[in-house]
Amino acid sequence: MTDKDFKNIEDIKRILKYLDKGKLDIESWSNTLDLNKSLNLLIEEHKELVDHMKHHH
């Protein structure tokens, strides 16, 4: 992933935080919890890959 990908993920997470605080219409974003979980998983998998590459390649 690139720096732009990480920035986009952070922007999405900020939107999810606004939704959680009731600042955006939750009806328009019905699957936000699943999206947040997916983003967190994507970040974690990327970190694991980077760590693996640092240690083994």
TAWOGI-V795253 format. One record per residue. N is the residue number from 1. RES is the residue in three letters. PSI is psi in degrees with one decimal (* if undefined). Layout:
# TAWOGI-V795253
n->N res->RES psi->PSI
n->N res->RES psi->PSI
This chain:
# TAWOGI-V795253
n->1 res->MET psi->152.6
n->2 res->THR psi->172.2
n->3 res->ASP psi->-35.9
n->4 res->LYS psi->-39.8
n->5 res->ASP psi->-45.5
n->6 res->PHE psi->-38.7
n->7 res->LYS psi->-43.3
n->8 res->ASN psi->-41.3
n->9 res->ILE psi->-43.0
n->10 res->GLU psi->-39.0
n->11 res->ASP psi->-43.2
n->12 res->ILE psi->-42.4
n->13 res->LYS psi->-35.4
n->14 res->ARG psi->-41.2
n->15 res->ILE psi->-43.5
n->16 res->LEU psi->-36.4
n->17 res->LYS psi->-41.9
n->18 res->TYR psi->-40.8
n->19 res->LEU psi->-44.3
n->20 res->ASP psi->-34.6
n->21 res->LYS psi->2.1
n->22 res->GLY psi->18.2
n->23 res->LYS psi->-10.3
n->24 res->LEU psi->159.5
n->25 res->ASP psi->109.0
n->26 res->ILE psi->-28.3
n->27 res->GLU psi->-27.6
n->28 res->SER psi->-12.3
n->29 res->TRP psi->59.5
n->30 res->SER psi->-21.3
n->31 res->ASN psi->32.2
n->32 res->THR psi->-36.7
n->33 res->LEU psi->-43.1
n->34 res->ASP psi->-40.5
n->35 res->LEU psi->-44.0
n->36 res->ASN psi->-44.5
n->37 res->LYS psi->-42.3
n->38 res->SER psi->-42.1
n->39 res->LEU psi->-43.2
n->40 res->ASN psi->-40.7
n->41 res->LEU psi->-42.5
n->42 res->LEU psi->-44.6
n->43 res->ILE psi->-44.9
n->44 res->GLU psi->-43.8
n->45 res->GLU psi->-39.8
n->46 res->HIS psi->-43.2
n->47 res->LYS psi->-42.1
n->48 res->GLU psi->-41.6
n->49 res->LEU psi->-45.8
n->50 res->VAL psi->-44.8
n->51 res->ASP psi->-42.7
n->52 res->HIS psi->-44.7
n->53 res->MET psi->-36.4
n->54 res->LYS psi->-38.2
n->55 res->HIS psi->-25.2
n->56 res->HIS psi->-3.3
n->57 res->HIS psi->*
